[in-house]
Amino acid sequence: MRGPHNIWRLIRTGATLERTGAMGVVLDAFDAPPSLRIAARTLGWPFKWLGYKGDPSMPPATRALTALGPAYIKFGQVLSTRPDVVGDELAVQLRVLQDKLPPFPTVLAKAEVEREMEIPADQIFSEFEEPVAAASIAQVHKARIAETGETVAVKVLRPGIERAFRTDIDAFYFAARMIELLSPASRRLRPMDVIAHFEGVVMGELDLRLESASASEFAANTEKDEGFELPQVKWSLSGRRVMTLGWAEGVPMGDNQAIDAAGHDRRVLSERVLQLFLQHALRDGFFHADMHQGNLKVAANGNIIAYDFGIMGHIDEYTRRVYAEILFGFIRRDYKRVAEVHFEAGYVPADRDVDEFARALRAVGEPIFGMDATRISMGRLLSYLFEVTERFGMETRTELILLQRTMVVVEGVARSLNPQMNIWEVAKPVVEDYIKSSIGPAAVARDLGRTAKVMARFGPRLPGLVEAALIRQSDQTPPEGPKLGRMRSVWWVSGVVVGILTTLAVQAVS
């Protein structure tokens, strides 16, 4: 049933790409073979009159996706985090893609609130203003809670947005299958996986309960962070299609004149925003992945306020430790250690030469350290690092690309506040503190404690496990004879038991 619609949607897409001049840019970014280029041009060119021109001031690819609508805008934003798929040049173009669309009527927003809360919006809110921001998926209204008089921000999904996105995602899957069919070489980019990743991101943003949960978890992680605050989630006024937060009152982070007029120290703010991001990424493994100036304010007391939690990044603890040690190695310019960490973590295949890899890393680090302090960029370093590791056989990891992309954005925010800041000097204490807490003796004791807790859960089953192990070992008669085999079995099981008891003892002492 959806076949004809998907074909028609692709024709419209191709026509818009042709009319905006983006077709060649996109085909070059994906290194499309002649067969795919011919098919794409043939599909789109005869229908160029169907395509939308978009804003001529934008780069071609950005203009085309903006003209095609919400799903394409969001898709472009996701692709901007995947330079491994679209290349660096197109990824940079897509980073400036503006997630802004004309607002839908306030009366419809209030109807959505009533449908979600099952109470008329006018009974919940004594004031409900026109939208203050409108994006591809939702828009935000400033309102006042009738019962308490508190000012809040009410985020409401666009009416029918779920169906619209579902339709376009089906067309994206169809396009991915066609690309794989016409260009077998493109399978290395895993087009279907890219669309699946996009679908996961979008489906998460289309359920505002998940964004509320992210905001709540982020607030719990950062409640003791000095100079940082988040608007509180109003769970009783939130649901799948509506999210209510406390209103973030402050000066926009992008307005330096207003920041100066309010008496805030921009140098302090620039260092704080970078250090906070690194703390969240390394310490918590859960960070705001859309930390641009439009999502940040400065409160009257000088605190940095973050909001809009639709895109959050997550890095597991093991990966955080590995990358902290890698960053620390670069800070110390110890390229051999950085190379060894990659091999120890299994990121680079063991059959590669560690010394050759260390020399490649030196070629990445030394030019950066040779720059003026104001030009040094940790985001650029991570980008170069990914290029080198890919050449040595390391597979791309989406969560780390998101980290690198966010780092670039945060560095841009920091430098807009203080162009003279030295990124390394600001980052060094955060990375060093994390290294001490995650790799030192205290971290070893903490890991042993966690292991002991897991072992303790098997306590009631331990006799049965030991007996089963003894029987299994006895059944496998070694060549040196049954008696010696049983002795080895006893020693093996005894070693396991002693290891468990030792772990428990260490936990008790610590």
Stockholm file with secondary structure:
# STOCKHOLM 1.0

chainA/1-510         MRGPHNIWRLIRTGATLERTGAMGVVLDAFDAPPSLRIAARTLGWPFKWLGYKGDPSMPPATRALTALGPAYIKFGQVLSTRPDVVGDELAVQLRVLQDKLPPFPTVLAKAEVEREMEIPADQIFSEFEEPVAAASIAQVHKARIAETGETVAVKVLRPGIERAFRTDIDAFYFAARMIELLSPASRRLRPMDVIAHFEGVVMGELDLRLESASASEFAANTEKDEGFELPQVKWSLSGRRVMTLGWAEGVPMGDNQAIDAAGHDRRVLSERVLQLFLQHALRDGFFHADMHQGNLKVAANGNIIAYDFGIMGHIDEYTRRVYAEILFGFIRRDYKRVAEVHFEAGYVPADRDVDEFARALRAVGEPIFGMDATRISMGRLLSYLFEVTERFGMETRTELILLQRTMVVVEGVARSLNPQMNIWEVAKPVVEDYIKSSIGPAAVARDLGRTAKVMARFGPRLPGLVEAALIRQSDQTPPEGPKLGRMRSVWWVSGVVVGILTTLAVQAVS
#=GR chainA/1-510 SS CCHHHHHHHHHHHHHHHHHHTCHHHHHHHTTCCHHHHHHHHHHHGGGGGGSCCCCTTSCHHHHHHHHHCHHHHHHHHHHTTCHHHHCHHHHHHHHTCCCCCCCCCHHHHHHHHHHHHSSCHHHHEEEEEEEEEECSSEEEEEEEETTTCCEEEEEEECTTHHHHHHHHHHHHHHHHHHHHHHCGGGGGGCHHHHHHHHHHHHHHHTCHHHHHHHHHHHHHHHTTCTTEECCCBCGGGCCSSEEEEECCCSEETTCHHHHHHTTCCHHHHHHHHHHHHHHIIIIISEEESCCSGGGEEECTTSCEEECCCSSEEECCHHHHHHHHHHHHHHHHTCHHHHHHHHHHTTSSCTTSCHHHHHHHHHHHHHHHHTSCGGGCCHHHHHHHHHHHHHHTTCCCCHHHHHHHHHHHHHHHHHHHHCTTCCHHHHHHHHHHHHHHHHHSHHHHHHHHHHHHHHHHHTGGGHHHHHHHHHHHHHHSCCTTCHHHHHHHHHHHHHHHHHHHHHHHHHHHHC
#=GC SS_cons         CCHHHHHHHHHHHHHHHHHHTCHHHHHHHTTCCHHHHHHHHHHHGGGGGGSCCCCTTSCHHHHHHHHHCHHHHHHHHHHTTCHHHHCHHHHHHHHTCCCCCCCCCHHHHHHHHHHHHSSCHHHHEEEEEEEEEECSSEEEEEEEETTTCCEEEEEEECTTHHHHHHHHHHHHHHHHHHHHHHCGGGGGGCHHHHHHHHHHHHHHHTCHHHHHHHHHHHHHHHTTCTTEECCCBCGGGCCSSEEEEECCCSEETTCHHHHHHTTCCHHHHHHHHHHHHHHIIIIISEEESCCSGGGEEECTTSCEEECCCSSEEECCHHHHHHHHHHHHHHHHTCHHHHHHHHHHTTSSCTTSCHHHHHHHHHHHHHHHHTSCGGGCCHHHHHHHHHHHHHHTTCCCCHHHHHHHHHHHHHHHHHHHHCTTCCHHHHHHHHHHHHHHHHHSHHHHHHHHHHHHHHHHHTGGGHHHHHHHHHHHHHHSCCTTCHHHHHHHHHHHHHHHHHHHHHHHHHHHHC
//
